Amino acid sequence: MRRNHTAGSLFTVFAVVLALVLALSGCSFTSDNSGAAFTDASARKITIHMMHLWPAGLSAQQYKLVSQIISEYEQDHPNINIKQDVLENEQYKNKLKVLSASNDLPDVGITWAAGFIEPYARGGLFAPLDDILQGARLKGKFVNGATEAYVVDDKTYALPIEMNISPIFYNKAIFAKYNLEVPTTYEEFKDVVRALSSHGVAPVALGNKDRWTGSLWYMYLADRIAGSETLKRATKGTSYFDDPGLVRAAAEVQTLVDMNAFNRGFNGLSYDEGKSEFMDEQAAMYLTGTWELPNFTTNPEITQEFKDKVGFFKFPTIEGGKGNIRSWMGGPGVGLFVAESSKVKEEAKAFVEYFVDKWGETSVTSAGVIPATRVDTTDEALPQLYVDLLNELYHASSIALFADVQMKPSAAQVHLDMIQALFGKAVTPEQFAERHKEAFAKGS
């Protein structure tokens, strides 16, 4: 017993001495998210995995901006390491589905709004972000309506970083070569298509393998013919695509196909392959979102000679139609989510809060992107194309979210499949409408 008492006393003395040493050195034992031990709470090593869709080769300015924000955050937070996983658009969407099936999402990732985000939110895969939305850094900073499309059951599950509208960009040099005027009516637009096609020039660049690109054309035609409210009800499933105006819009898509309005092989080309037709000046026009503005304004990899050739116009009005020329397809762009299952959820949320704020501050001048947060551009020397489109955004009569984003996933899949079939003339306009009706009837 005597020996045990002595051993216990020695241990007690050792513990006291050790505690004094640690106290004097200001250290304590902590562990990182992998379980490794460290001797300073402020030096707890944390890795945050971020997955996004801006590869350096395809979205140079966005990739550069993301890397810049990450670098600055890591400098301010030496114990944080942000690991990037970068994929192009469709690869990203596919990987997100795979990872969600095993509840192995990245700590921070990119998502779309409305119908796209619903299953992730209701499935408990994304963490609510209302706390940082109402925090000191971000409260009151978002453009009106920017965050609403990310709300599911009264909770905000992602924060948008972009606002987009979708103009028809055009090559001013090609138009000038053939003495073409910017069209303001649909008949004038078709005259431009006929003139370009007769000279062997592809009127419109399109990569419809990804299908949402073709959906943009259908949505604008539907909006201009049937009106924004009719289109809105159809995409929400509260009315059907067999509305006469919406069926006529589908028929107009096939009229454009018959007129050779689009580049050859468009239904088999990806978004980026279609874009290259316009960037390489092989096509005169290109309907896409303002996320492409960097390529027309700030991207140093693109020649100034080409940038100077790019103009835009609003999708034309259609005689007898109910649409407004100031009605746009677009809305809040991609947003950032935090995985509910993240082992570093609070750290990931802090990074998202910082990222969204910094993106708003620097995306305008460094990337040419229109942010979802309010920024003061009065003192900035911005490209005229950017200023003009920003002005169009602020004066829009309405901005409709892309159809496949608004719809729930299974209905969106039907929509996208039918878009490709419509452009490929594999279905009639009436069949196109009926397949949508069936999809919504199933509760998709």
C-alpha positions in Angstrom: 0.0 0.0 0.0 2.9 2.3 0.9 4.4 1.9 -2.6 1.1 2.5 -4.4 0.6 5.7 -2.4 4.1 6.9 -3.3 3.5 6.2 -7.0 0.2 8.0 -6.9 1.9 11.0 -5.3 4.6 11.1 -7.9 2.0 11.0 -10.7 0.1 13.9 -9.0 3.3 15.9 -8.9 4.0 15.1 -12.5 0.5 16.2 -13.6 0.8 19.5 -11.7 4.2 20.2 -13.2 2.9 19.4 -16.7 -0.2 21.6 -16.2 2.1 24.5 -15.1 4.3 24.0 -18.2 1.3 24.0 -20.5 -0.2 27.1 -18.8 3.1 29.0 -19.1 3.4 28.1 -22.8 -0.3 29.0 -23.5 -0.9 25.6 -25.0 -3.6 23.0 -24.9 -4.3 19.7 -26.6 -6.8 19.8 -29.5 -7.3 17.7 -32.6 -8.1 18.4 -36.2 -10.9 16.9 -38.2 -8.8 13.8 -38.9 -8.1 13.2 -35.2 -4.4 14.3 -35.2 -3.2 16.1 -32.0 -2.0 19.7 -31.9 -0.7 21.8 -29.1 -2.4 25.1 -30.0 -6.1 25.7 -30.2 -5.6 28.4 -32.8 -3.5 26.0 -34.9 -6.1 23.3 -35.2 -5.6 22.1 -38.8 -8.9 21.9 -40.7 -9.4 21.0 -44.3 -12.6 22.3 -46.1 -13.4 20.4 -49.3 -15.0 22.7 -51.9 -16.4 21.4 -55.2 -17.2 23.9 -58.0 -17.7 24.1 -61.8 -15.2 26.7 -63.1 -12.2 24.8 -64.6 -9.3 27.0 -65.4 -9.4 26.2 -69.1 -13.2 26.9 -69.6 -13.9 29.6 -67.0 -10.6 31.3 -66.5 -11.7 34.4 -64.7 -14.1 32.7 -62.3 -11.4 30.0 -61.5 -8.9 32.8 -60.9 -11.3 34.6 -58.6 -12.2 31.5 -56.6 -8.5 30.7 -56.2 -7.8 34.3 -55.1 -10.5 34.3 -52.5 -9.3 30.9 -51.2 -5.7 32.1 -51.0 -6.7 35.3 -49.0 -8.9 33.2 -46.7 -6.1 30.8 -46.0 -3.7 33.6 -45.3 -6.2 35.1 -42.8 -6.8 31.7 -41.3 -3.5 29.7 -41.2 -5.2 26.7 -39.7 -7.6 26.3 -42.6 -6.8 24.5 -45.9 -9.4 24.7 -48.7 -9.1 21.8 -51.1 -10.7 22.3 -54.5 -12.4 19.7 -56.7 -13.2 21.3 -60.1 -15.4 19.9 -62.8 -17.2 21.2 -65.8 -21.0 21.8 -65.6 -22.5 18.4 -66.6 -19.7 16.4 -64.9 -20.4 18.5 -61.7 -24.1 17.8 -61.7 -23.5 14.0 -62.2 -21.0 13.9 -59.4 -23.3 15.8 -57.1 -26.0 13.1 -57.6 -23.5 10.3 -56.9 -22.1 11.9 -53.8 -25.6 12.8 -52.4 -26.7 9.1 -52.8 -24.0 8.1 -50.3 -24.3 11.3 -48.2 -20.7 12.1 -49.0 -21.1 15.7 -50.3 -18.2 18.2 -50.2 -18.2 20.5 -47.2 -19.0 23.4 -49.6 -20.4 23.1 -53.1 -22.3 24.7 -55.9 -26.1 24.3 -56.3 -28.9 25.8 -58.4 -32.1 27.1 -57.1 -35.8 26.3 -56.9 -36.7 22.7 -58.0 -33.1 21.7 -58.2 -32.4 22.4 -54.5 -35.6 21.0 -53.1 -34.7 17.3 -52.8 -31.3 18.2 -51.3 -32.9 20.5 -48.7 -35.8 18.2 -47.9 -33.5 15.2 -47.8 -31.4 16.8 -45.1 -28.3 17.0 -47.2 -27.8 20.8 -47.2 -27.5 22.8 -44.0 -29.7 25.9 -43.5 -27.7 29.2 -43.8 -30.1 31.7 -42.4 -27.7 32.4 -39.5 -25.0 33.8 -41.8 -27.6 35.4 -44.2 -28.7 37.5 -41.2 -25.2 37.9 -39.9 -23.3 41.2 -39.8 -21.3 40.5 -42.9 -24.2 39.7 -45.3 -27.4 41.1 -43.8 -29.0 43.5 -46.3 -26.4 43.0 -49.0 -28.3 40.8 -51.5 -30.2 42.3 -54.5 -33.9 42.1 -53.9 -35.3 38.6 -54.5 -31.9 37.1 -55.0 -32.1 34.6 -52.1 -35.8 33.7 -52.4 -35.3 30.9 -54.9 -33.1 29.1 -52.4 -35.7 29.0 -49.7 -37.4 25.6 -49.0 -39.9 25.3 -46.2 -39.0 28.8 -44.9 -35.3 28.0 -44.6 -32.5 29.3 -46.8 -30.3 26.4 -48.0 -27.8 28.2 -50.2 -26.5 31.7 -50.9 -26.4 32.9 -54.5 -23.2 34.6 -55.8 -24.5 35.6 -59.3 -27.5 37.2 -60.9 -28.0 36.4 -64.6 -30.1 37.4 -67.6 -29.8 35.8 -71.0 -29.3 38.1 -74.0 -28.6 37.2 -77.6 -24.9 38.1 -78.1 -23.9 38.8 -81.6 -20.8 39.5 -83.7 -21.0 43.1 -84.9 -18.4 42.5 -87.6 -20.4 39.7 -89.2 -23.6 41.8 -89.0 -21.7 44.7 -90.7 -20.3 42.5 -93.4 -23.7 41.5 -94.5 -25.4 44.8 -93.8 -27.6 43.4 -91.1 -29.5 45.4 -88.5 -30.1 44.3 -84.9 -33.6 42.8 -84.9 -36.3 44.0 -82.6 -39.1 41.8 -83.9 -39.2 38.1 -84.4 -39.8 38.5 -88.2 -36.8 40.7 -88.4 -34.8 38.1 -86.5 -35.9 35.4 -89.0 -34.8 37.7 -91.9 -31.3 37.9 -90.3 -31.3 34.1 -90.0 -32.2 33.7 -93.7 -29.6 36.3 -94.8 -26.8 34.6 -92.8 -27.8 31.1 -93.9 -27.8 32.2 -97.6 -24.2 33.3 -97.2 -23.1 30.0 -95.7 -22.7 31.5 -92.2 -24.2 29.7 -89.2 -26.7 32.2 -87.8 -26.8 30.8 -84.2 -24.3 28.9 -82.1 -25.9 26.1 -80.1 -24.6 23.1 -78.2 -27.8 21.2 -77.3 -26.4 18.0 -76.0 -26.8 19.5 -72.6 -30.4 20.4 -73.5 -31.0 23.3 -71.1 -29.4 25.4 -73.9 -32.2 24.6 -76.2 -34.7 25.1 -73.4 -33.6 28.8 -73.4 -34.9 29.2 -77.0 -38.1 27.4 -76.2 -38.7 29.5 -73.0 -38.2 32.8 -74.8 -40.5 31.8 -77.6 -43.1 30.7 -75.1 -42.7 33.9 -73.1 -43.0 36.2 -76.2 -46.0 34.3 -77.5 -48.0 33.2 -74.5 -46.7 35.7 -71.9 -44.6 35.3 -68.8 -47.5 34.3 -66.5 -48.6 31.4 -68.7 -45.1 30.1 -68.9 -44.6 30.5 -65.2 -47.8 28.5 -64.4 -46.7 25.7 -66.8 -43.2 25.4 -65.4 -44.7 25.2 -61.9 -47.2 22.6 -62.9 -50.3 24.6 -62.1 -51.3 24.6 -65.8 -50.1 22.6 -68.7 -47.8 22.9 -71.7 -50.7 22.2 -74.0 -51.7 25.8 -73.8 -52.0 26.9 -77.5 -49.3 29.6 -77.1 -46.9 27.1 -75.6 -47.6 24.6 -78.4 -47.0 27.3 -80.9 -43.7 28.1 -79.2 -42.7 24.5 -79.7 -43.6 24.7 -83.3 -41.5 27.8 -83.8 -38.5 25.9 -82.5 -38.9 23.4 -85.3 -39.4 26.3 -87.8 -36.0 27.7 -86.8 -34.5 24.2 -87.2 -36.0 24.0 -90.7 -34.5 27.4 -91.5 -31.0 26.1 -90.6 -30.9 28.7 -87.8 -28.4 26.7 -85.8 -24.9 25.4 -86.5 -24.5 21.9 -87.9 -24.7 19.0 -85.5 -26.0 21.2 -82.6 -27.9 18.4 -80.9 -24.7 16.4 -80.4 -22.5 19.3 -79.2 -21.9 20.1 -75.6 -22.5 23.6 -74.2 -18.8 24.4 -74.5 -18.5 23.0 -78.0 -21.5 25.2 -79.1 -19.9 28.2 -77.4 -16.7 27.7 -79.3 -18.7 28.2 -82.6 -19.4 31.8 -81.5 -16.0 32.4 -79.9 -14.2 31.2 -83.1 -16.5 33.5 -85.2 -18.1 30.6 -87.0 -21.6 31.7 -85.9 -23.1 35.2 -85.8 -25.3 34.9 -82.7 -25.3 33.1 -79.3 -28.0 33.0 -76.7 -26.6 32.4 -73.3 -26.4 33.8 -69.7 -24.4 36.8 -68.5 -22.1 34.3 -66.8 -20.2 34.4 -70.1 -19.6 38.2 -69.8 -16.0 37.6 -68.6 -15.2 36.1 -72.0 -16.5 39.2 -73.7 -15.0 41.8 -71.3 -12.2 40.8 -68.8 -10.7 37.5 -69.8 -7.1 38.2 -70.8 -7.0 34.9 -72.8 -9.5 36.4 -75.2 -8.3 39.0 -77.7 -9.5 42.6 -77.4 -10.2 42.4 -81.1 -12.8 39.8 -80.5 -14.3 41.5 -77.4 -14.8 44.7 -79.4 -16.9 42.8 -81.9 -19.4 41.5 -79.3 -22.8 43.2 -78.8 -26.1 42.0 -77.5 -29.9 42.4 -78.1 -33.0 41.4 -76.2 -35.0 38.5 -77.5 -37.4 40.0 -80.0 -41.1 40.5 -79.6 -43.5 38.4 -81.6 -46.4 40.0 -83.4 -49.7 39.2 -81.6 -47.8 37.7 -78.7 -48.4 38.6 -75.0 -44.7 38.9 -74.1 -42.7 42.0 -73.0 -39.3 42.6 -74.6 -38.0 43.5 -71.1 -38.9 40.1 -69.8 -35.8 37.9 -69.4 -34.8 34.3 -68.7 -32.2 34.2 -65.9 -32.5 35.0 -62.2 -30.1 34.2 -59.4 -27.2 32.1 -60.7 -25.5 29.4 -58.8 -25.2 29.5 -55.1 -23.0 28.0 -52.4 -24.3 25.2 -50.0 -22.8 23.7 -46.9 -23.3 19.9 -46.4 -25.4 19.1 -43.4 -23.1 16.1 -42.7 -19.9 18.1 -42.9 -17.6 17.4 -40.0 -16.4 21.0 -40.2 -19.9 22.6 -40.7 -19.4 25.8 -38.7 -16.0 26.4 -40.3 -17.5 25.8 -43.7 -20.3 28.2 -43.1 -17.8 30.9 -42.0 -15.9 30.3 -45.2 -19.1 30.6 -47.3 -20.0 33.9 -45.5 -16.5 35.3 -46.4 -16.6 33.9 -49.9 -20.0 35.4 -50.9 -19.0 38.8 -49.5 -15.6 38.8 -51.2 -17.1 37.6 -54.5 -19.4 40.5 -54.5 -16.6 43.0 -53.9 -14.2 41.7 -56.5 -16.2 39.8 -59.2 -17.3 43.0 -61.0 -13.8 44.3 -61.8 -11.7 41.2 -61.8 -14.1 38.7 -63.4 -16.8 40.8 -65.2 -19.5 38.8 -63.4 -22.8 40.3 -62.1 -22.9 39.4 -58.4 -26.0 38.6 -56.4 -24.9 41.1 -53.7 -25.2 44.9 -54.1 -22.1 46.6 -55.2 -21.3 50.3 -55.9 -19.9 50.5 -59.4 -20.1 54.3 -59.8 -16.4 54.8 -59.4 -15.3 51.8 -61.5 -14.2 52.0 -65.1 -16.2 49.1 -66.4 -16.6 47.7 -69.9 -19.6 49.3 -71.7 -21.1 45.8 -72.5 -21.1 45.1 -68.7 -22.7 48.4 -67.8 -25.4 48.0 -70.5 -26.4 44.6 -69.3 -26.3 45.6 -65.7 -28.7 48.4 -66.6 -31.0 45.9 -68.4 -31.0 43.7 -65.3 -32.1 46.6 -63.1 -34.9 47.6 -65.5 -36.2 44.1 -66.3 -40.0 43.7 -66.1 -39.6 40.1 -65.0 -36.9 37.5 -64.8 -38.0 33.8 -65.2 -35.8 31.1 -63.8 -34.7 28.5 -66.3 -37.4 25.8 -66.7 -35.3 22.8 -65.7 -34.3 24.7 -62.5 -37.8 25.6 -61.6 -39.2 22.1 -62.1 -38.7 19.2 -59.7 -36.0 16.8 -60.9 -38.1 14.1 -62.6 -40.2 16.6 -64.4 -37.1 18.6 -65.3 -35.6 15.4 -66.8 -38.7 14.9 -69.0 -38.5 18.6 -70.1 -34.8 18.3 -71.0 -35.3 15.1 -72.9 -38.3 16.6 -74.8 -36.3 19.7 -75.6 -33.7 17.6 -77.4 -36.3 15.5 -79.1 -38.1 18.7 -80.2 -35.0 20.2 -81.7 -34.2 16.9 -83.4 -37.8 16.7 -84.7 -38.3 13.3 -83.0 -41.6 14.6 -81.5 -44.3 16.9 -82.7 -45.1 20.1 -80.7 -48.3 18.3 -79.5 -46.4 15.3 -78.3 -43.9 17.7 -76.6 -46.8 19.2 -74.7 -48.4 15.9 -73.8 -45.2 14.4 -72.4 -44.9 17.4 -70.0 -48.5 17.0 -69.0 -47.9 13.4 -68.2 -44.8 14.2 -66.1 -46.7 16.7 -63.9 -49.7 14.4 -63.6 -47.4 11.8 -62.0 -46.6 14.4 -59.3 -43.0 14.8 -60.6 
